[in-house]
Amino acid sequence: MKQSVLIVDDEQAILEGLRQMLLRNLTELDVITCSDGLQACEILRQKDFDVIISDVMMPEMTGIQLLQQIQQREYVPGVLMISGYDDFHYVRESMRLGASDYLLKPIQQEEMLEAVQKLLRENRNRGKNVTLLEDDEDAFSWLIHQKYECRDTVKVWLRTHGIREETMVWPFLIRVRDSDTHLLETELKRTLPHRGVGRFCCFTRREFIYLLVFDGASDSVVMVLNEIQNGNPGYMLRYGTPTVACEVSELPASIDICRERMDQSYFDFPMLLPTPEGTMEDYLAAAGTAVKELNETALFRALHAYLACAQHQRVTRTFIVKSLTNWLYSILGGMSGMIRIVSKYKLTEYDLAEQIRTAPSLSILEKRLKNIWSLYLGDYKNTQNRRTLQMDRVVEFVRANLADSCQIADAAALIDVSPNYLSTIFREHMGVTFRDYVREERIKKAMQLIQETNLKLYEIAGAVGYQDAGHFSRAFKQVTGHSPQYYMKKIDS
C-alpha cells in the first residue's frame, strides 16, 4: 500500500518543487498539495496522510494553527514544518505543538528527503507489536505470561519450592549492553545467596535477565547489581523494578512496569561519578552561561557535574532527555545565531537533540555532548568572525551611499545573503535595526555638514538622502532631540 504525503505552502513554485522532488526520489508515494491551512483541513477530513509538510507563514491559516488542528485529530501523522524564518519563537512553538522536525528555506534536497524518509519509516513501524519473549512451555515463562495451558505445571513447580500464588515477589528485568548476559546471570546466582536473598529464580530470555526474588529485599539486589557494575568496567547494565512487591498472579503487569522503568534508565546508572555539591538546575544554568560566553572548558565542567548529579539522584532517562532538550531550546532562544548552526547539523551524527534522545548510557551521552558542543562552538566562533567582516562591509556601504536610497536589499546583495537574514544579523551585531542605523548615520553626516560647510538645510538634506525637508527635520529631531534649525543656530552662536 502506498504511503501518502500532504504538502501545504502558499508559494506555488515551492509547492510544485517539493512535489516533484518527492515523486522523483521516493517510489510508491502519493503526494497531494494545497496552498493554505484551510484547504489542508478540508483534505484531512477526507483522507489520512503519513506525513504532512507545512510552511509556517501562510495566509488564512498559519502552519502553527494548522499544527494545532492536526494534534486534535484521532490519527496524528508526522509533521515537518518549513520556514524562511530562523526565529526561535517559530521553532519552539512548532516543537511544543508536536512537530517532528523544522527545516529552514532554502530547502536542501538531501535534508528534505532524509527528514521525509525518517517520518515515513516511523509511521510504517507505528503500532507493530514486537515480542520480546518467546512463548516457552516451562514454568518460568508461565510466571511471566500466566498462560492458562501450563497453569497445572507451574502449580507443581510452586508447591515444590514452597511458594503459593499469593506469595509476594520482587521482579527485576535486567539488560547488559555489549556483554554476555549468561555471565551476569551466573554471577547473580553465585552472589545473591550471600547477601540475604533467600528463594529466587534467575533466567535469561534473549537479551534480558529475569530475576524473581521471593525472599529478600529489593535493596539487596540493587546493591549487588551496583557492585557487579563497579567491579566490572566492561559491564554496561540497566534494570527496572517496581516500587512495591507483587503477588505471583500479578507478575505480568509488574514485568511491564519493570520494562518501562528499565527503558527510562541508562546503562551505567550505578554510582561511578563523584558526588556533586550543587543541583542539576544550578549546573545547567552554569552550562548555559558557558555557552553564551563561548567557554568550552566551563561548559564541559558544568555538564559533567549535571550528569553526576542526575546519576546520584537516579532520575529517569526521560527526565534527563527532556531537561537537556529544554535547556538546548533555551540557549537557542537567547542566541538566535546558534539556530542556523543547530539546523545545519539536523539529521546527521551531530544532531544534538537526536543524540541526546538516543544515548544508551550517561558516559556516552557526556561524550556526545562534548563532541557536538565543541563543533557547535567552533562553528559559532567562525560565524561570528565572518559576520564581523560582513558587517564591516555593510557599514562601509551605508556610509558611502548616504546620499542615495541605501536599501537593505542592495547591502544584502553585497554580502550575498537575503534581506531578511541581513536584517536579523545586523540587529544582533550592531544593536539597532538597519533602518535606524542608516538614519543615525545620515543625521551624523548632516551635523558634520552643518558644522563644516555653509550649505543650506535643504542642500544638506539632499546630501544625506532626504528629498523632503519635512522628513529630514523629523528624522533629525528623532535622533538629536532638536530641530536642524536649532542646531544650526547653536553652531552659529
Summary of the structure (lengths in Angstrom):
residues: 493
radius of gyration: 32.0
end to end distance: 87.3
largest distance: 114.2
contacts: 1505
relative contact order: 0.06
helix: 60%
strand: 12%
